[in-house]
Amino acid sequence: MKPVLKMSVLAATILLAVGCQDEKAAETKPAEPAKVEQVAAETEAAPVEFASEDEKAAYAIGASLAQYLAANLDQQKELGLELSREHVLAGVSDVFADKSRLTPEETQQALQDLDTRVSEIVQQQAQAEAEKNIKAGEEYRAEFEKQEGVVKTESGLLYQVDTQGEGDKPAATDTVKVHYKGMLTDGTEFDSSYKRNQPATFPLNQVIPGWTEGVQLMPVGSKFTFVIPPELAYGSQANPSIPANSTLVFEVELLDIVKADEPAEQSEEAVQ
């Protein structure tokens, strides 16, 4: 689910007003393709003139707000809110004309009610996505567990040995140096030390539980594939690259157990 703009009173009003202007603009007959280049050339040749710097600044404020808020227009539509743009434009016009049909208190209450509805819709969508991720993760783990050589620990962590090393195994209190790639169950890659062309180094007791447990099973020189259920990863916590309740897949190569005097280089995702 995409992030949803949490609208302030001012932002909500401007957003809908901009939308109304966009709708009217959409009704205007578009320029013919053959004339686009000519129109652009004419515009460049005759730039808009403003009577004063104040006029130009005022126009720039409106343009900047319109550009920012227009980017969020599709997000509002996805919520399924059917707000009359004509009424919004009427509200803006009425306030500028000092003849608002709502008192300030009524206006504030209406916007608070809208904010409540938006929050409820967002929560419902988040819950639906979380449930979908839980189901997808369970199905993926069930299939992965059927593969040859896959081991399931008491915690629910699944792993498969790709390359068996012969070095020491780290303890939870050790700092390790690894190369790794992290993916969602649909194959979407959200982090990779390989792409950064630099191994990650971090204390093993400062990463997600699935890493802390799993990497301790690896002798130095090994490469394992881990499938980590959400309760051993980020659980219901979502971030831009990892949705809530995601099962995570990591390919991990244990390069070394770092000595205490060597600096640690934090990873992008695994340590959070």
C-alpha positions, 0 to 999 in steps of 0.5 A: 500500500502506498503512503497516504498524505495526511492532510491538514486543513489547508492542504485538504482544501488546496488539494481538492481545489487543485483537483477541480482545476485539473478536472476542468483542464481535462475537459479542454480539447488537447492540442493536436500532436502536430501543433505541440512543437509550435505551441512550445516554441511560442511559449518559449518566445513569449514568456509570461510577464508579471506586473510585480515580484509579489504577483510572481511570488504569489503565482509561484506559491500556487504553482508549487502547491499544485505540483506537490499536491497533484502528485498525491491526487491518485492516492486519494482516489485509491481510498475511494473518497467521492468528494465533489470538486465543485463544492470544494471550489465553491467553498474556496470562492465563498471564503475569499468572498467572505460568505462561507456557508460554514462557520469556522467550527463547522469547517473544522469538524467536517475536516476532522470527520474526513480525517477519521474516515481516511484513517479508517480506510488506511487501517483497513487497507493495511490490515488487508495487506498484512493478512495477504502477506501472512498467507503468502509467507505461509505458502512460501515457507510450506513449499520451501520446506519441501525442498531437499536439505531444508532444515526447520529450527524450533523457532520456525527459521528455515535454512538450506546449506548452499556451501558448507564452510570449514571455519569457526561458527560465530557466537551471538556476541560476535561481530561478523562480516557477510555478503548477503542478498535480501528478497521478498517471497515474490523475488523482489530484492530489497537489499544487497551487499553484493550490489554495493560491492562491499561486505556488511559487518555488524554485531550479530546480536544487533540484527533481526532474530532470524539472522542472529539465530541463523548465522550462528549455524554457519561455519566461516566460508559457508553460504546459506539460504534463510527463509525467515518468518515475520515473527523472526524478522520485522513482524507487523512493522512496515517500511518502504521496502518491506511490507508488514508481516513479510516472510523474508528470504536471505542468501548469506555468505559468512566471510569472517568473524571480525576481531574486536579491534576491527570497525563495524560497517552497518548493513542497510536492512538486516540490522534494523 
